[in-house]
């Protein structure tokens, strides 16, 4: 039966990414009980604050041009798009560093992030590494180099995990941030080497004229997706920043641990399916004019795969967190239970959201992200200002996301049915 399933290119590619992603995500999950005995909730809170800021800024770095890499028929166009995205990320990170060097103290005070201390000056480097990694990852996806993508994910997590533990024993104040930066940098160098060794990538094809041409052709990506995706990332990561302002670093630590563990099913299965769905949907749209069959097959698979794990997690989360990570982390398990509905809907619908990009429906995506930002942020504020409760903030945040995920599923299904009307002869 397994052999029969693997005869399909789609299933085989999903399995390749699934296996690599599973191992990659099992590593941080496996070492978390060790990390929670080295670092406390407050340490994780500071780390979450740092990564939230980096995540928001990383979206801005490339102008989201890397998302267009899968679209061109010619490799030369894809290479120039990638070069454009990397150039923009270098410029953005350099500007960010200059701004921090000049007005870092004022920015720290304004954002109330004194806990970060000198680590705030490492933010531009983290942003640059993440931005370039994403560009290279999309190039590998275009070339269907799923094995290389899977192996690199594992290498990245091994590097991050070992650095977090090793540095934690030496000095826990630097372990989480510096360890993560080291692991990400090593994986970036390795994946870059893999890419340059592929015959499809010819650096001589990169020209300023080529980059300008692609920048104009795909101008809707920075025009609409930069704002849309910034709002999306900000909607989730601003919660950490707001919790830092409204509550304390310990609360952030518990909430970030909840996200770290509860997003495990999303990372293992959802990401692998999303990567392959993105490439296969682009093919179907070019050859068939729509991707309805692929969409429904993928959606039903995600819905069925998620039911049992999420029900079990809803029942046992508090006890599970307490037993595995220590009694002081039981609160994180209680937060996890509040997020289950949102996470299940995210698991079922998010991998299909790449249709916004493939079908160049960025305007619709922007509208969705604006609503998401407003609803989720309002929920957090109401939870604090009216109920004075982090639990109510989390519940309202979860409801806001759940509503948007349902709407998102309806819209992308309509895209899959209608298609783009362009069929290759």
Buried (B, 14 or more C-beta within 10 A) or exposed (E): EEEEEBEEEBBBBBBBBBBBBBBBBBBBBEBBEBBBEBBBBBBBBBBBBBBBBBBBBBBBBBBBBBBBBBBBEEBBBBBBBBBBBBBBBBEBBEEBBEEBEEEBEEEBEEBEBEBBEEBBEBBBBBBBBBBBBBBBBBBBBBBBBBBBBBBBBBBBBBBBBBBBBEBBEEEBBBBBBBBBBBBBBBBBEBBBEBBEEEEEBEEEBBEEEBBEBBBEBBEBBBBBBBBBBBBBBBBBBBBBBBBBEBBBBBBBBBBBBBBBBBBBBBBBBBBBBBBBBBBBBBBBBBEBBBBBEBBEEBBEBBBEBBEEBBEEBBEBBBEBBBBBBBEBBBBBBBBBBBBBBBBBBBBBBBBBBBBBBBBBBBBBBBEBBBBBBEBBBEBBBBBBEEEEEBEBBBBBBBBBBBBBBEBBBEBBBEBBEEBBEEEEE
